[in-house]
Amino acid sequence: MIDTNGYEFLAPNYSPNKTAILSAGKRALLWDTSGKCYIDMIAGYSSANQGHSHPRLVAALTEQAKKLALCPRSYMNEKLGLLAQKLCCLTGLDMVLPSSGGVESVETAIKIARRWGHEIKCLLKPEILVFDGNFHGRSTTVISFSSTKEYQRGFAPLMKGFNAAPYGDFKAVEQLLSNNNNYCAVLVEPIQGEAGVIIPPRGWLKHLEILCDRYKVLLILDEIQSGLGRTGSWFAYRRENVLPDMVILGKSLGGGLLPISVVVGKKSVMEVLDVGSHGSTFGGNALASAVALEALQVIEDEGLVEKSRLLGLHMEKRLCAIQSPAIKAVRCVGLWAGIEIDPQYADVSQLCEILFEKGVMTKEAHNAIRLSPPLVITQFQLDQAIDKIEETLRETVTCRTS
């Protein structure tokens, strides 16, 4: 145990590993205050797809901070419009509403969907279809439809107007939409990261798009974790040739340096908003916009989408080749994987702690080890991390069965 360095003054809503204090990062590596090096296989839950302290992003941040960081949204800044144009070009959508953290944009999308339900579909009490195992953040609205009851404990009364369907179930969605005319939107993660990288059946997302069109319901995709190259495609919805009514982006849009999130949507949807109907003091500030523009450019210039696809295939091959009774399943798409662990052979939390001691940072996600390394990781670093995972599983299972 080390000196907690003032952490005792923080509210206890997190329980960080107390064996090290991280102090520096570069690309896919992190260092603690003792100088020990770690391979980052989390990337801030996909927040640092471009790696840590990318020199181009640091330069963009520094240059813009010297000029203008923030001005009221009642005035224009020279970076926000350029960012909106870039995002619309990339997504195939028409308009952008910027915010700060990811859950703020989830809340924003919910507001837009409800107003659209009232004004376009003429609903008195518009409802939104969500899915079991979802994770869209922890605001009071979002936890109201969370499948994780611990997120709701002590925070009642919860907000109504949300109904959940089994994730990846074709028939259940159609039955719910056909039996209830009050739906204004379907809110879904194309791949559920927090649940352990749960990948729906091929064609399911396209099926959702068809059903939403049929029943005049908006399709909202939360790509905060799955977007911007993580799945080997710019956006997970591109893998099935889907075009949502709204897509929510965040995390690595800020290049791992500062928070920015957006809702990008079709003009016919976004125009239900009028002046004063929504706002965000720091949403679309010049500093965040400048960094986000460069963050997108780095992904393009360094070919990180294709690198994610190719290295992801290598990672999947390596992980599937691990012979261990502790592994129940391996789910992989791009540089994103969930290694589902059988609890009778190993404890996921304990495995992640052992891996951290060995210099590999991973994250427990329900009953799986979640891997989401920076897209700039090298194959050598990736193989080093997987070697440690294989070694740890072998040692842990041997210990439990001996």
N, C-alpha and C positions, 0 to 999 in steps of 0.2 A: 504494500500500500504506500502511496506517495502523498505528499502535501497536496490537498485539493485546490490550492491556489485560489481561494475565495469562493469556491463553488458552494460552500455552505450558506451563502447569501442568496442563492437561487431557489425559486419555488420548486417543489419536488415533482413536477410533472414529467421529468425525465430522470432516468437512472443511468448515467453514463458510466462506462468502464473507468475504474479508478486506478488502473495499473500504469497508466501513462497519460501525459498531457501533450497533445499534438501542437506543434509550433510552426511547421513549414510544409509546403507542398510544391511539387513541380511535376507537371504532366500526370502520370499515373502513380506517382510515389508520394508518400507522406513521411515526415520525420517528427519524432517527439523531442521533448526538451533534453533528453539524454543523448540525442543523436541517432537513436535506433531508427532504421528505415522500414517502412511498411508498403506493401503493394496494395493499392486501393482498389477493392473489388465492389465498392458501393457507389462511388462518385456522387455522394450526397443525394442518394435515391434518384440518380440521373440528372442532378443539377449541374454536374461538372463534366458534361460530355466532351467538352473541348480540353479537359485536363485542368489541373490546378495552376493558377497564376500564369495563364498563357500570355506570353510577352506582347502579342498584338492586342489582347484585351486589356491588359494593364496599361498599355500605351494609349488606347482609346479612352479608357477611364480617366487617366491623368490629364490628357489633353483637353477633354471636355470639361472636367472639373475646374480647370483653370479659366475656362471661358464662361460657362453657364451650367449650373446643375438643375435649378428649379425655377420655374415661373408659373403663375396661375394658369389653369386651363382656359381661362377666359381670354388668354392671349396665345398666339402661336409661337412655337419654337422651331428651329430649323431642322431638327432631327426626327420629330414624331411623324410627320407626314411621310418622310422617306421610309421609316420603319413600317408604317401601315401599308404603303404601296408594295414593299418587299414581301410582307406576310400574305397579302392578297394574291400576289403573283405565285407564291409557293403553294398556297392552300387551294387555289382555284375559287376562292370566295371573294366577297366584295367590300366588306367594311370591318373595321377593327375598333374594339373598345378596350383600352389599356387599363390595367390595375397594378397592384403590387404583388402580394403573395398569391399562390395558386388558388386557395380556397375562396379568396375574394372574387376571382373570376368565375368560380363555380356558382357562387351566390349571384353574381351578375347574370350568368346564363339562365339561372332559375327565374330571376326577375323578368328578363326579356321574354322567356317562354310563357310566363303567366300573363304578362300584358298582351302578348300575341294571342293567347287563348281567349282573353276577355274581348279584345278589339277585333280580331280577325275571325275567330271561330265562335264568338258570341257565347262563351261559357260563363256561367255564374260562379262556379267553383272549379276552376281548372285543376286537373291532377297530373302528376308526373310519374311515369313508370321507371323504376330503378331495378337493381338486380342484387340478388343474394351475394354476399362476399364483397360488396362494393367498398371502396375507400375513395372519398372525394374531399377529405379534410375533416376538421373537427369544430367548425362553427356550430352554433346552436341549431341552425336550419339543417345543416348537413348531417349532424349526428342523429337527427330525428328519423332518418331512414337508414342508419347504419345497421349492419348485421351483427356488429360487435357490441354486445349489450353493455360491456364495461365503459364504452364511450358515452353511454346514455345515463349511467348511474349517477343520481344526484342532480341531474340537470333538467328535470321535468319542470313545467309542462313541455312536451315535445310538439313540434309543428305537424299539423295534419296536411294531407294532400299528396302523399307519396304511397305508392304500392310497389311491392317487390315481386319479381319473377325469378325463377331459377336461371342462373347464368348459363348461356349456351343452349337453352331449351327452345327449339323452333316452335313447337306446338303451344307451349304455355304462353308465349308472347302474343301469338295470334288470337288465342282464346281470350286473353285479358283485353286486348284492344277491341275485339269484335263485340264483347259483352258490356263495354263501358264507353259511352260517347263523351265522357268528361275529360279524356286525356288530351293534353295539349303538347306533351313532349315525352320522349324516351331519352333518359340520361344514362350513358354507359361508358365504361372503359373498354376500348377494343381488346385490351389484354389487362387482366387484373394483377397489378404488381404487388401490392401490399398483401394480397391473399396468397402469394407464393408463386407468382408468374403463371397464372391460370390462362391457358390459351383456348378460346372457344373453337368449336368445330369449324372446319373450312366452309365458307359460304354463309355462315351465320350472320355476319355483319351485313352482307349484301341482302340477306333475307330481311333483316331489320329495316334497311332502307326501303325495300319494296313495300313492307307492311306500313311503314310510316307514310309513304306516299298514298297508299290505298285508303288509310283511315284519317288522312289529313292531320298528321301528328308530326311535330318537329323531331328530327334526329340530332341529338347533342352528343358529341364525342369528347370525352375527357382524355386528352392526350398529353397531360402534364408530365407523366412519366414515360409514356410510349412514343412521344413525338420527337422530332428533330434528330432522326437517325438511329435511335436506340434499337429499333427492330430490323435494321438493315434496309429501311425505306424512310423517306423523309417523315412520313406519318404512317401509322399502322393501317389507317383506312385505305391507303394507296395499294395495299397488298390485295385488296378485293375490288378495286375500281369503284369505290364508294365516294359520294360527295355529300357530306353532312350539311345540315342547315346551319349548325354552329359547331366550331371546334374550340376547345379550351387548351391553351398552351401556357407553359411556365417553366420553372426550374432552369434547364440549361439555356433558355432564352436569355438569361442574364449571365451566361458564360461562367457560372460558378463564382461570380464576383459580387453581384447585388441582385435584389429581388425585382422581378418584373413578370407580369402575367398578362394574357390577353384573351378576349373572346373574339374570334374571327367568324363572321357569319354572312349569310346571303342578305343582299340589300333589302329584299321584301320582308325579312325578319327584323333586321336591325333598325329599320325605319319606324318601328312602333314606338321607339323612344323619342322623346322631345326634350327641349332644353329644360334642365332641372330635374328630370326624372331619375337621373343617376349621376354619381360623381365619385371621384377619388383624388384626394389632394396630391398624392405622389404618382398617381397613374399617368403614364406618358411623359414623365419629366425628361428633360433633355439629356441628363446624365445616363439614365437607364436606357433611353432610346438609342443613344450613341453606342453604348456597350452591346445592346441587343443586335444592332445592325452589324457590328463587327463580329459578334458571335455567330450570326448566320453566315457571314462571309467566310469565316474560318472553316465552318463545316463544308462549305462549297470548295474552297481553295485546297483544302487538305484531303478532299475525297473521303470524308469520315462516314458518309452513308454507305458507300461501297465497302469501305474497310470494316464497318460493323457487320455487314452481310458476310464477307469472306471470313473474318476472324470468328464470327459467330458460328459458322459451319465447323470451323476447327475446334472451337470450344465444345460444341455439341458432340462431335466425334470423340474428343478426349473424355468428356464426362460420361458418355454412354459406355465407354470402354472400361470404366472403373468397376471392378468386381468386388462388390461388398453387399452382404445381406442387409445392411442398414439402409441401403437406397431402395425406396419403393418406386420412385419414378424420377425421370429427368425431363424437365420441360424447358425448351430453349427456342428462342427466336431472336435473330441478330445477336448482339452482345448483351443478352438478357437471359438469365437462367434461374430456374428454381429446382433445387435438389431436394426432393421430398424424402424425409427421414422416417424410418420405422422406429417408433419410440421404445420398442422392446430391445433394440440393439444400441441406441444412442439417443442422447438428449440434444436437441438442436441448439439450445442456448449454450450448453456446455461446449459443443463443437465450435461455435463461433468464438467463444472465449479462448479456447485452445489455439485456434487459428490466429487470433490476434497476438497471442504470446509468440507464435512462430513467425510473425511479421506479415500476416495476410488479414486485411480488414474485410469482413463479410457482415451480413445482417440476417438475423432470424426473421422469417415471415411466416407466422403461424407454425406449421410443422415442416417448413422448408428452409434451406440455406439459400438466400437470394443473392445472386451475383449480377451486378450491373456496373462493370468497370468503365472508366473513362474511355471514350472511343479512340483516344490517342494511344492506348496501351499497345505495347509491342507484343509480338507472338512469344518472344522469349519470356517476358514478364508474365504473360498469361499462362504459359506452361509452368513457370515456377509456382504460381499460385495454385494451379490444378494439382501439381505434384504434392504440395503441402496438404491439400484437401484429401487426396488419396491416402497419403501417409497418415493423416489424423484419423480418418475413418478406419483404417486398418488397425491402428494402435488402440483406438477406443473400443472397437468391437472385440478385439483380442482380450482386452482387459475385462470386459463385461462377461465374456463367455468362458474365461479361464477359472 
